[in-house]
Amino acid sequence: MLVFINDYSEDGTKIYNGMSPTKINEGKFKYGQEIFTFGFLQNILAKNKIMFEYVDSRMINSWPYIDDELGVKDKKFIYLMEILGDPAGWLSKLLLGVSNLVIKEVRKGNGIIMLYGAYEGFEPFNTNIFESIDRELTKWNIPFNNFVYVTANQIADKLYDEWCKENNKKNKFNIICFNDEECHVFWDSRINELPFSPEKYFLCFNRRPHVHRIFLASLLEKNNLTDKGIISFPDRTFSEGYPSMAELNQKLENLIDPNTQSHGWELIDGNEDIKKDMLHYWNKFEKRLPLTVDVDDLSPMLWSSFNIEPYKKTFFSVVVGGLVCKDSVFMDEKIWKVIVAKHPFIVVGTSGILSKLKEFGYKTFHPHINEEYDNIEDPGERILAVVEEIKRLCTISFEEWNNIINELEPILDYNKKWKFERNGGLDNFVDKIGDLIDK
């Protein structure tokens, strides 16, 4: 049994976990306008019949209950904060909204604070995650062993160990690497009914116009690959906006040559021709926009949507993640969708994704797809290598591709089956939480 705390202030005002009472309106909030969200972990636990209960924080000063009706004797409660948005929005205010009563009981060792971001793979150094949590726990006098950060960055625990060693930190909080999106059941009732009838070589979904996606689109345009795929990409009416020209220039510079200093609007000496080339092909690609695949509007959140039809019309997917940075291995929902769709794939994301998938027990597609790109740490070089492989894959005849798909069928079947059996490693995650709440 896991016991979560619904927080209340001393005067009885309901507090949404991690927020001040002024941000609450009858216990509801509007998505995207608050620091913390809620519901992801509880939904996963409920769907998998893992027992949990909610308790009013005003009752925890007598924790655990004398009659112990919940069977939680010698267990700590869990104060859950599910992150929403960029780390800059919640790190500086991490514990400001926690009631004094919860803080007091966590200090006494009766509970743990769980910062839950199992759907985000933030790299920890540019965002100062380790440093900020360390500072906040120290400031609030929270025992480090009563705090856990759950992240979908699959190497965060190792990076944290290295950071602690480099900074001579003996007092360490807990980190659990867990990707809850792998647990999600993506399904389309037509998945076994629609015939496999390819019209193009590849499928490539893009919703937010991150600079690495603009870089990829420019390279696809330059190499005459755009018309060989089914691609989605928003135009400048996109509700979440586009990168400014200064941001576009700066991040393109970093992708072209990560060793140079950023100059904002300026073109870097020695790289100006390359960047001009990329911007030229981006301008050509942008004239095609908006590009849509299975929905007309890319503005709504689409992570849970799953339409099997475009997968049936292509031979492989170019999975473009939200991150390409160093110091993270992060697999977002698009990876799990292609596995359910039984679609071979190549990844534009962080390095080490394929290695981590194999560590989880999945199989990949070498030698039919050259997967050496997964070992390239530099994001720009990795994207260039991916595009070269896309170009090669698009020279293969449809007839030969049909033969390749037949050869890959056992792997595709296995991966789909294994995803459902593995269930995101949820059992292992719950066991780790169980260890933390044992007194």
Summary of the structure (lengths in Angstrom):
residues: 439
radius of gyration: 23.6
end to end distance: 14.2
largest distance: 74.2
contacts: 1337
relative contact order: 0.11
helix: 41%
strand: 14%
